[in-house]
Amino acid sequence: MKHLSRSIGAGLAETPVAMPEEKLFELPEKVIQFGTGVLLRGLPDFLIDKANRQGVFNGRIVVVKSTDGGDIEAFNRQDGLYTVCVRGIEDGQTVDENVVCSAISRVLSAKSQWEEILKCAANPELQVVISNTTEVGIQLVPDDIRQSPPQSFPGKLLAFLYARFQAFKGDKSKGLVIVPTELIPDNGSKLEAILLELAHRNGLESEFMDWLEAANTCCNSLVDRIVPGRPDEATYRGITEQLGYEDDLLTMSEAFLLWAIQGDERVKSILSFHEVDKGIVIQPDINLFRELKLRLLNGTHTLSCGLAYLSGFETVRSAMENDTVGTFISNLMLADLLPGIPYPVDEKVAQRFGLQVMDRFRNPFMEHRWLAITMQYTAKMQMRNIPTLLHYYKRFNAVPECMALGFAAYLLFMKGTEQRGTTWYGQVNGGEYAIQDDKAGYFADLWATQEAEELVTTVLHNQSLWGHDLTQLPGFVKQVGDYLQKMLENGAYPTVAAYFNKTTLAK
């Protein structure tokens, strides 16, 4: 079977895949992108391809990869083409579509093709920078931008911007819109601060510093889409037979997508691809989207993972298919977490987002494992759920029942009974599981020396964990303690089942 390439497109007329028209390969390069990962391929690059197909934006992407080898060879072999297989549930309907994306024009190696990359800075058509270099990519490290190449991503980007400044003699109309997608808060603001500091450390002239600030815009952004990338071998083989070609870059993706970009009208006009998908939002304040994702999606995951796993469910989908645990997750999100969001939010907007999250949790094509979600459980609980818990109390001065139940399950999950090497293990249903949490030793010591009631008080009182004394929340210690005791006596699943047998919550 042949590999995907421009040459095989004509022979795939009957194949269930959207192939690109030839004219799309002639579009100018308007974007330089740092990173080749699956999130970039499945979200920004996918959306730019979608816009190009509709005659909007009309630009392709030069991709910078930090090293040689790897997927560079696959991109070269496949003429920059790759297939995105979108699978999921949207508004209750199954989504199953395949798209061959042609937005990427070429992939260059910073290690061996740095001079070629710098030549791109002189392209007058260039307008946009996109990046995803992992969370550690946006950090200030000592870097010399005159190296070939500089060591860090900010160093490489600064060198590129300096080359553009020189190529166009400081023309302010040649500045770029820079949109990092790394998953850290205020990613654009942090990147801009690092660029300015690096420029200062590298002794760059004041005229460039002025141009860097005045002509370029670093946008905070938030991306949200599950993009697992290449599927397991059996699934890959089935899709390959259906498509009629091999694709070493084949990328699986859920149907839902969100790309929220903080920007003004100028940013909107340059990022014109926002017109083709309601999932792209450009507005002056994107904190709403960050809060919705953090509190409703991530927060629900964190308060559900221990309970679901201890109840015998390995994956999110399997838990959602169970009436009892599925009802718990729904009520947790909509009855407890939604009204506790510590940010002004339109309730209809939040409910709509919550229903989309429920569709994502039920996605039959994605296997999201609860045990993976428990990694760094304590830190996630503090960041995602404690502000929601405090705001809920501020509004209602009452115990959020599902949050208390989820917190009790978290305490039980953290009961380490054996340590091997540096890892603590807990026990459930005759088996064991790894507790991947920096606080695992702390909890193991507590469980070895305290009864459940005392342990609950100790943990909730620990302000170094939560930033607050949670024993001051009326009724919370007692409710968490009661649920924990019932789980110790009866198990997690019978406890949540009994709760719903005698309690009716909002659906």
KEMAR-939606 format. One record per residue (C-alpha): x, y, z. Coordinates in pm, whole numbers, m for minus. Layout:
<nodes>
{X=X, Y=Y, Z=Z}
...
</nodes>
This chain:
<nodes>
{X=0, Y=0, Z=0}
{X=132, Y=345, Z=m95}
{X=206, Y=624, Z=149}
{X=m2, Y=939, Z=154}
{X=136, Y=1203, Z=m84}
{X=20, Y=1461, Z=m336}
{X=51, Y=1208, Z=m617}
{X=m204, Y=959, Z=m482}
{X=m481, Y=1213, Z=m422}
{X=m641, Y=1172, Z=m764}
{X=m688, Y=800, Z=m714}
{X=m886, Y=833, Z=m392}
{X=m1210, Y=978, Z=m526}
{X=m1423, Y=710, Z=m358}
{X=m1232, Y=707, Z=m30}
{X=m1406, Y=849, Z=282}
{X=m1152, Y=1128, Z=327}
{X=m1148, Y=1499, Z=237}
{X=m843, Y=1548, Z=12}
{X=m696, Y=1895, Z=m56}
{X=m734, Y=2065, Z=m391}
{X=m413, Y=2133, Z=m583}
{X=m451, Y=2510, Z=m554}
{X=m399, Y=2488, Z=m176}
{X=m37, Y=2385, Z=m231}
{X=34, Y=2717, Z=m401}
{X=m66, Y=2937, Z=m107}
{X=209, Y=3155, Z=45}
{X=375, Y=3079, Z=376}
{X=210, Y=3304, Z=636}
{X=285, Y=3115, Z=958}
{X=602, Y=2995, Z=1127}
{X=535, Y=2729, Z=1387}
{X=770, Y=2603, Z=1656}
{X=681, Y=2240, Z=1724}
{X=547, Y=1939, Z=1534}
{X=342, Y=1772, Z=1807}
{X=2, Y=1615, Z=1766}
{X=m181, Y=1897, Z=1946}
{X=m55, Y=2147, Z=1690}
{X=m142, Y=1915, Z=1402}
{X=m487, Y=1841, Z=1542}
{X=m588, Y=2195, Z=1642}
{X=m416, Y=2508, Z=1495}
{X=m291, Y=2340, Z=1179}
{X=m622, Y=2159, Z=1129}
{X=m810, Y=2490, Z=1162}
{X=m582, Y=2675, Z=924}
{X=m633, Y=2396, Z=670}
{X=m1009, Y=2427, Z=721}
{X=m989, Y=2803, Z=655}
{X=m775, Y=2756, Z=345}
{X=m1031, Y=2514, Z=201}
{X=m1297, Y=2785, Z=241}
{X=m1087, Y=3058, Z=81}
{X=m1018, Y=3228, Z=417}
{X=m672, Y=3313, Z=554}
{X=m505, Y=3150, Z=251}
{X=m167, Y=3075, Z=401}
{X=53, Y=2779, Z=481}
{X=282, Y=2694, Z=771}
{X=659, Y=2655, Z=794}
{X=729, Y=2425, Z=1088}
{X=1047, Y=2445, Z=1295}
{X=1156, Y=2124, Z=1466}
{X=1434, Y=2147, Z=1722}
{X=1614, Y=1830, Z=1607}
{X=1680, Y=1624, Z=1295}
{X=1509, Y=1295, Z=1220}
{X=1187, Y=1176, Z=1375}
{X=876, Y=1296, Z=1197}
{X=1073, Y=1527, Z=964}
{X=1134, Y=1226, Z=741}
{X=765, Y=1137, Z=744}
{X=665, Y=1495, Z=653}
{X=913, Y=1496, Z=367}
{X=798, Y=1156, Z=241}
{X=432, Y=1263, Z=255}
{X=475, Y=1612, Z=104}
{X=375, Y=1767, Z=436}
{X=37, Y=1590, Z=431}
{X=m123, Y=1405, Z=720}
{X=m469, Y=1274, Z=805}
{X=m676, Y=1393, Z=1100}
{X=m939, Y=1137, Z=1200}
{X=m1204, Y=1321, Z=1402}
{X=m1408, Y=1093, Z=1628}
{X=m1653, Y=1184, Z=1900}
{X=m1996, Y=1296, Z=2015}
{X=m2126, Y=1645, Z=1940}
{X=m2475, Y=1752, Z=2049}
{X=m2559, Y=1386, Z=2095}
{X=m2458, Y=1293, Z=1738}
{X=m2163, Y=1072, Z=1644}
{X=m1886, Y=1249, Z=1450}
{X=m1669, Y=1033, Z=1223}
{X=m1469, Y=1216, Z=957}
{X=m1125, Y=1204, Z=795}
{X=m943, Y=1509, Z=658}
{X=m606, Y=1524, Z=482}
{X=m448, Y=1849, Z=599}
{X=m226, Y=2042, Z=360}
{X=m155, Y=2350, Z=573}
{X=209, Y=2255, Z=637}
{X=437, Y=2354, Z=351}
{X=766, Y=2223, Z=492}
{X=938, Y=2117, Z=813}
{X=1285, Y=2254, Z=890}
{X=1534, Y=2139, Z=1151}
{X=1671, Y=2409, Z=1381}
{X=1974, Y=2189, Z=1439}
{X=2084, Y=2158, Z=1076}
{X=1879, Y=2419, Z=885}
{X=1895, Y=2725, Z=1109}
{X=2008, Y=2961, Z=831}
{X=1718, Y=2846, Z=615}
{X=1481, Y=2920, Z=905}
{X=1623, Y=3271, Z=947}
{X=1566, Y=3333, Z=575}
{X=1194, Y=3288, Z=641}
{X=1210, Y=3602, Z=855}
{X=1254, Y=3806, Z=538}
{X=927, Y=3675, Z=389}
{X=694, Y=3978, Z=356}
{X=387, Y=3748, Z=356}
{X=463, Y=3614, Z=704}
{X=214, Y=3725, Z=970}
{X=185, Y=3470, Z=1250}
{X=397, Y=3270, Z=1495}
{X=247, Y=2963, Z=1667}
{X=423, Y=2747, Z=1923}
{X=380, Y=2446, Z=2144}
{X=713, Y=2354, Z=2297}
{X=567, Y=2194, Z=2614}
{X=518, Y=2385, Z=2937}
{X=893, Y=2402, Z=3008}
{X=954, Y=2569, Z=2672}
{X=848, Y=2912, Z=2794}
{X=1125, Y=2969, Z=3045}
{X=1405, Y=3221, Z=3075}
{X=1744, Y=3053, Z=3040}
{X=2081, Y=3208, Z=2956}
{X=2093, Y=3208, Z=2578}
{X=2300, Y=3365, Z=2303}
{X=2079, Y=3444, Z=2004}
{X=2387, Y=3450, Z=1778}
{X=2434, Y=3076, Z=1821}
{X=2328, Y=2856, Z=1534}
{X=2074, Y=2779, Z=1670}
{X=2008, Y=2935, Z=2011}
{X=1938, Y=2682, Z=2286}
{X=1587, Y=2772, Z=2401}
{X=1258, Y=2833, Z=2222}
{X=1246, Y=3200, Z=2337}
{X=1605, Y=3236, Z=2217}
{X=1520, Y=3094, Z=1875}
{X=1213, Y=3315, Z=1846}
{X=1408, Y=3627, Z=1949}
{X=1676, Y=3551, Z=1691}
{X=1405, Y=3509, Z=1428}
{X=1239, Y=3838, Z=1523}
{X=1574, Y=4017, Z=1520}
{X=1642, Y=3883, Z=1171}
{X=1301, Y=4015, Z=1061}
{X=1374, Y=4355, Z=1219}
{X=1698, Y=4373, Z=1022}
{X=1546, Y=4245, Z=696}
{X=1276, Y=4514, Z=695}
{X=1484, Y=4789, Z=859}
{X=1252, Y=4824, Z=1156}
{X=931, Y=4861, Z=952}
{X=657, Y=4841, Z=1215}
{X=408, Y=4701, Z=963}
{X=617, Y=4382, Z=948}
{X=561, Y=4282, Z=1310}
{X=402, Y=3945, Z=1383}
{X=111, Y=3812, Z=1588}
{X=260, Y=3553, Z=1824}
{X=27, Y=3288, Z=1968}
{X=186, Y=3037, Z=2205}
{X=m36, Y=2739, Z=2289}
{X=171, Y=2598, Z=2575}
{X=m58, Y=2499, Z=2861}
{X=45, Y=2759, Z=3117}
{X=m158, Y=3061, Z=3236}
{X=m77, Y=3390, Z=3061}
{X=151, Y=3213, Z=2814}
{X=170, Y=3512, Z=2579}
{X=249, Y=3763, Z=2853}
{X=519, Y=3537, Z=2996}
{X=675, Y=3479, Z=2655}
{X=682, Y=3853, Z=2583}
{X=854, Y=3926, Z=2916}
{X=1118, Y=3660, Z=2843}
{X=1180, Y=3798, Z=2493}
{X=1237, Y=4148, Z=2630}
{X=1470, Y=4024, Z=2903}
{X=1668, Y=3810, Z=2655}
{X=1695, Y=4106, Z=2418}
{X=1837, Y=4312, Z=2704}
{X=2081, Y=4037, Z=2804}
{X=2198, Y=4000, Z=2445}
{X=2271, Y=4374, Z=2421}
{X=2033, Y=4436, Z=2132}
{X=1985, Y=4798, Z=2029}
{X=1706, Y=5013, Z=2172}
{X=1548, Y=5054, Z=1826}
{X=1490, Y=4679, Z=1815}
{X=1351, Y=4678, Z=2168}
{X=1102, Y=4944, Z=2061}
{X=1009, Y=4748, Z=1748}
{X=972, Y=4426, Z=1948}
{X=719, Y=4587, Z=2181}
{X=537, Y=4816, Z=1938}
{X=515, Y=4607, Z=1621}
{X=456, Y=4256, Z=1761}
{X=167, Y=4119, Z=1963}
{X=208, Y=3824, Z=2202}
{X=m138, Y=3679, Z=2268}
{X=m238, Y=3474, Z=2567}
{X=m421, Y=3167, Z=2444}
{X=m594, Y=2855, Z=2568}
{X=m624, Y=2534, Z=2368}
{X=m855, Y=2249, Z=2452}
{X=m882, Y=1937, Z=2241}
{X=m792, Y=1578, Z=2315}
{X=m554, Y=1470, Z=2037}
{X=m417, Y=1122, Z=2115}
{X=m227, Y=1111, Z=1785}
{X=m154, Y=772, Z=1634}
{X=m400, Y=506, Z=1754}
{X=m317, Y=151, Z=1862}
{X=m197, Y=m78, Z=1587}
{X=m528, Y=m261, Z=1535}
{X=m721, Y=65, Z=1502}
{X=m453, Y=208, Z=1273}
{X=m471, Y=m96, Z=1045}
{X=m850, Y=m72, Z=1025}
{X=m838, Y=297, Z=932}
{X=m560, Y=236, Z=680}
{X=m768, Y=m27, Z=501}
{X=m1060, Y=214, Z=493}
{X=m852, Y=504, Z=360}
{X=m647, Y=309, Z=109}
{X=m305, Y=449, Z=202}
{X=m42, Y=442, Z=475}
{X=4, Y=757, Z=682}
{X=288, Y=765, Z=933}
{X=151, Y=1094, Z=1070}
{X=m212, Y=984, Z=1106}
{X=m362, Y=1178, Z=1396}
{X=m670, Y=1085, Z=1597}
{X=m868, Y=1372, Z=1751}
{X=m1188, Y=1423, Z=1943}
{X=m1465, Y=1631, Z=1785}
{X=m1466, Y=1912, Z=2043}
{X=m1218, Y=2195, Z=2004}
{X=m1153, Y=2530, Z=2166}
{X=m885, Y=2783, Z=2081}
{X=m938, Y=3099, Z=2285}
{X=m703, Y=3385, Z=2193}
{X=m672, Y=3713, Z=2376}
{X=m662, Y=3986, Z=2115}
{X=m806, Y=4304, Z=1966}
{X=m953, Y=4381, Z=1624}
{X=m609, Y=4391, Z=1461}
{X=m537, Y=4041, Z=1589}
{X=m877, Y=3929, Z=1463}
{X=m810, Y=4065, Z=1116}
{X=m472, Y=3889, Z=1091}
{X=m599, Y=3561, Z=1239}
{X=m884, Y=3554, Z=990}
{X=m910, Y=3176, Z=1017}
{X=m1125, Y=3235, Z=1325}
{X=m1419, Y=3294, Z=1088}
{X=m1450, Y=2927, Z=990}
{X=m1503, Y=2757, Z=1326}
{X=m1706, Y=2855, Z=1631}
{X=m1441, Y=2686, Z=1845}
{X=m1198, Y=2973, Z=1774}
{X=m1270, Y=3268, Z=1999}
{X=m1073, Y=3594, Z=1983}
{X=m1163, Y=3856, Z=2242}
{X=m992, Y=4091, Z=2490}
{X=m1053, Y=3863, Z=2792}
{X=m1029, Y=3482, Z=2774}
{X=m1030, Y=3415, Z=3148}
{X=m1387, Y=3285, Z=3124}
{X=m1273, Y=2996, Z=2903}
{X=m981, Y=2919, Z=3133}
{X=m1216, Y=2908, Z=3433}
{X=m1473, Y=2689, Z=3257}
{X=m1208, Y=2439, Z=3149}
{X=m1028, Y=2440, Z=3484}
{X=m1338, Y=2415, Z=3704}
{X=m1582, Y=2206, Z=3498}
{X=m1361, Y=1975, Z=3293}
{X=m1040, Y=1946, Z=3497}
{X=m1216, Y=1993, Z=3831}
{X=m1472, Y=1722, Z=3755}
{X=m1195, Y=1485, Z=3650}
{X=m1007, Y=1546, Z=3973}
{X=m1304, Y=1504, Z=4208}
{X=m1427, Y=1195, Z=4020}
{X=m1108, Y=1000, Z=3950}
{X=m1055, Y=844, Z=4293}
{X=m1421, Y=754, Z=4338}
{X=m1454, Y=607, Z=3989}
{X=m1130, Y=409, Z=4010}
{X=m1202, Y=272, Z=4358}
{X=m1552, Y=180, Z=4231}
{X=m1394, Y=m50, Z=3972}
{X=m1395, Y=165, Z=3658}
{X=m1075, Y=191, Z=3454}
{X=m1183, Y=456, Z=3202}
{X=m1389, Y=773, Z=3199}
{X=m1626, Y=632, Z=2938}
{X=m1696, Y=314, Z=3134}
{X=m1783, Y=522, Z=3442}
{X=m2014, Y=744, Z=3239}
{X=m2196, Y=435, Z=3111}
{X=m2279, Y=332, Z=3469}
{X=m2600, Y=496, Z=3593}
{X=m2475, Y=551, Z=3949}
{X=m2127, Y=690, Z=3883}
{X=m2243, Y=870, Z=3568}
{X=m2510, Y=1045, Z=3774}
{X=m2253, Y=1137, Z=4038}
{X=m2026, Y=1294, Z=3777}
{X=m2314, Y=1488, Z=3619}
{X=m2439, Y=1620, Z=3952}
{X=m2090, Y=1701, Z=4073}
{X=m2031, Y=1917, Z=3768}
{X=m2368, Y=2088, Z=3732}
{X=m2494, Y=2109, Z=4092}
{X=m2170, Y=2173, Z=4286}
{X=m1888, Y=2292, Z=4061}
{X=m2083, Y=2514, Z=3822}
{X=m2235, Y=2742, Z=4090}
{X=m1898, Y=2749, Z=4268}
{X=m1695, Y=2888, Z=3976}
{X=m1503, Y=3181, Z=4130}
{X=m1551, Y=3402, Z=3826}
{X=m1851, Y=3591, Z=3685}
{X=m2009, Y=3354, Z=3437}
{X=m2339, Y=3340, Z=3252}
{X=m2513, Y=3027, Z=3378}
{X=m2637, Y=2930, Z=3030}
{X=m2282, Y=2958, Z=2890}
{X=m2151, Y=2741, Z=3174}
{X=m2429, Y=2484, Z=3131}
{X=m2361, Y=2464, Z=2759}
{X=m1992, Y=2407, Z=2827}
{X=m2078, Y=2147, Z=3091}
{X=m2299, Y=1953, Z=2849}
{X=m2017, Y=1957, Z=2594}
{X=m1784, Y=1817, Z=2859}
{X=m2032, Y=1536, Z=2928}
{X=m2034, Y=1451, Z=2556}
{X=m1654, Y=1439, Z=2566}
{X=m1654, Y=1211, Z=2870}
{X=m1888, Y=971, Z=2683}
{X=m1676, Y=968, Z=2365}
{X=m1666, Y=600, Z=2260}
{X=m1350, Y=655, Z=2054}
{X=m1127, Y=782, Z=2337}
{X=m999, Y=572, Z=2628}
{X=m908, Y=818, Z=2904}
{X=m785, Y=625, Z=3211}
{X=m879, Y=737, Z=3561}
{X=m546, Y=623, Z=3702}
{X=m363, Y=863, Z=3469}
{X=m586, Y=1146, Z=3594}
{X=m483, Y=1073, Z=3956}
{X=m123, Y=1174, Z=3884}
{X=m25, Y=1458, Z=4123}
{X=m375, Y=1427, Z=4269}
{X=m311, Y=1663, Z=4561}
{X=m169, Y=1951, Z=4356}
{X=m456, Y=1919, Z=4109}
{X=m711, Y=1918, Z=4391}
{X=m564, Y=2238, Z=4534}
{X=m546, Y=2425, Z=4204}
{X=m867, Y=2306, Z=4041}
{X=m1115, Y=2252, Z=4323}
{X=m1032, Y=2440, Z=4643}
{X=m1118, Y=2786, Z=4496}
{X=m1450, Y=2637, Z=4375}
{X=m1523, Y=2487, Z=4716}
{X=m1454, Y=2819, Z=4890}
{X=m1670, Y=3015, Z=4648}
{X=m1954, Y=2763, Z=4684}
{X=m1948, Y=2820, Z=5060}
{X=m1935, Y=3196, Z=5007}
{X=m2255, Y=3174, Z=4801}
{X=m2452, Y=2912, Z=4992}
{X=m2276, Y=2849, Z=5328}
{X=m2366, Y=2480, Z=5286}
{X=m2186, Y=2152, Z=5219}
{X=m2156, Y=2068, Z=4847}
{X=m2244, Y=1701, Z=4885}
{X=m2079, Y=1561, Z=4573}
{X=m1759, Y=1755, Z=4640}
{X=m1749, Y=1610, Z=4992}
{X=m1800, Y=1261, Z=4853}
{X=m1530, Y=1310, Z=4591}
{X=m1289, Y=1450, Z=4852}
{X=m1348, Y=1148, Z=5078}
{X=m1263, Y=917, Z=4788}
{X=m945, Y=1118, Z=4728}
{X=m838, Y=1058, Z=5090}
{X=m907, Y=686, Z=5056}
{X=m718, Y=665, Z=4727}
{X=m416, Y=824, Z=4897}
{X=m401, Y=539, Z=5154}
{X=m60, Y=395, Z=5069}
{X=0, Y=55, Z=5227}
{X=336, Y=m47, Z=5074}
{X=638, Y=139, Z=4944}
{X=867, Y=m6, Z=4678}
{X=1155, Y=217, Z=4583}
{X=1020, Y=570, Z=4584}
{X=663, Y=472, Z=4493}
{X=377, Y=408, Z=4733}
{X=102, Y=161, Z=4640}
{X=m260, Y=139, Z=4752}
{X=m493, Y=m160, Z=4744}
{X=m838, Y=m205, Z=4593}
{X=m1049, Y=m510, Z=4507}
{X=m760, Y=m749, Z=4568}
{X=m520, Y=m558, Z=4345}
{X=m283, Y=m265, Z=4383}
{X=m226, Y=71, Z=4217}
{X=57, Y=322, Z=4215}
{X=2, Y=654, Z=4392}
{X=184, Y=901, Z=4166}
{X=176, Y=1200, Z=4400}
{X=450, Y=1401, Z=4571}
{X=245, Y=1387, Z=4893}
{X=206, Y=1007, Z=4893}
{X=450, Y=964, Z=5183}
{X=271, Y=1227, Z=5392}
{X=m62, Y=1049, Z=5350}
{X=89, Y=705, Z=5414}
{X=224, Y=829, Z=5747}
{X=m115, Y=973, Z=5842}
{X=m300, Y=652, Z=5754}
{X=m47, Y=451, Z=5959}
{X=m94, Y=663, Z=6272}
{X=m446, Y=810, Z=6269}
{X=m806, Y=691, Z=6253}
{X=m1022, Y=819, Z=5968}
{X=m1198, Y=1092, Z=6169}
{X=m872, Y=1240, Z=6297}
{X=m708, Y=1207, Z=5958}
{X=m984, Y=1409, Z=5789}
{X=m940, Y=1692, Z=6038}
{X=m561, Y=1687, Z=6007}
{X=m567, Y=1701, Z=5627}
{X=m837, Y=1966, Z=5598}
{X=m657, Y=2181, Z=5858}
{X=m328, Y=2165, Z=5662}
{X=m294, Y=2513, Z=5518}
{X=33, Y=2427, Z=5342}
{X=m166, Y=2186, Z=5124}
{X=m470, Y=2401, Z=5051}
{X=m375, Y=2760, Z=5132}
{X=m676, Y=2766, Z=5366}
{X=m799, Y=2597, Z=5683}
{X=m1083, Y=2391, Z=5539}
{X=m1199, Y=2283, Z=5885}
{X=m1353, Y=2630, Z=5910}
{X=m1610, Y=2543, Z=5641}
{X=m1930, Y=2453, Z=5834}
{X=m2015, Y=2085, Z=5812}
{X=m1742, Y=1990, Z=5564}
{X=m1520, Y=1794, Z=5806}
{X=m1815, Y=1588, Z=5930}
{X=m1953, Y=1515, Z=5584}
{X=m1616, Y=1412, Z=5441}
{X=m1549, Y=1201, Z=5749}
{X=m1887, Y=1027, Z=5729}
{X=m1838, Y=939, Z=5363}
{X=m1482, Y=819, Z=5424}
{X=m1597, Y=591, Z=5707}
{X=m1871, Y=443, Z=5489}
{X=m1620, Y=375, Z=5210}
{X=m1386, Y=203, Z=5454}
{X=m1671, Y=m14, Z=5579}
{X=m1864, Y=m81, Z=5256}
{X=m1648, Y=21, Z=4962}
{X=m1660, Y=320, Z=4728}
{X=m1929, Y=202, Z=4487}
{X=m2183, Y=96, Z=4752}
{X=m2131, Y=432, Z=4925}
{X=m2211, Y=638, Z=4618}
{X=m2497, Y=402, Z=4525}
{X=m2651, Y=439, Z=4871}
{X=m2614, Y=816, Z=4850}
{X=m2821, Y=837, Z=4532}
{X=m3079, Y=587, Z=4656}
{X=m3181, Y=828, Z=4930}
{X=m3097, Y=1164, Z=4772}
{X=m3234, Y=1346, Z=4471}
{X=m3013, Y=1608, Z=4305}
{X=m3066, Y=1835, Z=4007}
{X=m3029, Y=1649, Z=3683}
</nodes>
